[in-house]
Amino acid sequence: MLEDRKLFLNGDLISWKEAQVHLMSHSFARGSAIFEVLGFHEVDSRPAVFRLDQHIERLLKSAQHLDMELPYSGKELHDAVLETVKQNSVMQGMIKIICYYSRIVFEVLPPKDKLDVAIFVVVPSEDVGGIGFSFEQGTTACVSKWRKLDPETVPVEAKVAANYLNGMVARQEAKKGGFEYPIMLDTQGFIAEGPTESLFLVKDGKLLVPALGTVLQSISRKSILEVAAYTGIEFSEQRLAADLLYEADEMFFSATAYKVLPVRKVEDREVPSAPGPVSRKLYEVMNDIITGKNDHFKEWLFAVK
């Protein structure tokens, strides 16, 4: 249970209940917290964190995008994540790194402080009621009226809390309409991504993915493309017209919590093959990778010792 979890806070391991910040802190009031969400999996009877190096690198870039200063180096953050997982004595689950301003500030400008750093470990099935997805069952999606944040308004490459209001309102809209996920278009009307997920389409056996620029440089997205190249699946990164949602042979979301989640229905259109052969191939290879059964990608796993 959550009350049993230990967390890292500014160099110390503390209990779950000790994790507190004032309601008027800048990051609570203004959304100025940057974060990463990672998965870890049981490999050879010990936990291993998936692509830890990539997540730490992106966290550092988020800080740079927003002129924030972290109190730790990438190596120190890397070691802190592994130690926090170790101290929680669990084999698989999720990790969230949150870097935030704890000081009370009324202005929109943040304080000139270094960020506080917290690292949480959660086992979804035990702590938060599970994640609730099934590869075979897939999911449903609608096209949201809300457009993805434009890169000329905020740095969309930064994983900052304030940016995720965008995905939240889109997900609320989808739920009200009887769908599980929204598909968001960019401000020019091209396919972008889900609220917190990358979106992939398959047409005539070719994997299609929205080009970078208006979407997050997702580590899940990057991983899927690298696996596609490894398995010989042809892919293309480009601006995708919304009409493709009604023509694609397959489509799926990808995120930390689920590497491949097929979409079986978009609006009133049933996707003809869900899960389709390309989705299934990528799912199977990704599952082999995270469980340590694929030596080609063994450098993606960082074992807790």
LINTA-V74555 format. One record per helix or strand of 3 or more residues. SS is the DSSP state (~ for helix, > for strand). FROM is the first residue (numbers start at 1). TO is the last residue. Records with the same first field share a line. If there is no record, write none. Layout:
SS: FROM-TO / FROM-TO
//
This chain:
~: 2-4 / 16-18 / 26-30 / 52-65 / 74-88 / 124-127 / 161-176 / 219-231 / 242-246 / 277-290 / 295-300
>: 6-9 / 12-15 / 34-43 / 46-50 / 93-100 / 116-122 / 139-143 / 181-185 / 190-193 / 198-203 / 206-210 / 235-238 / 250-254 / 261-266 / 301-303
//
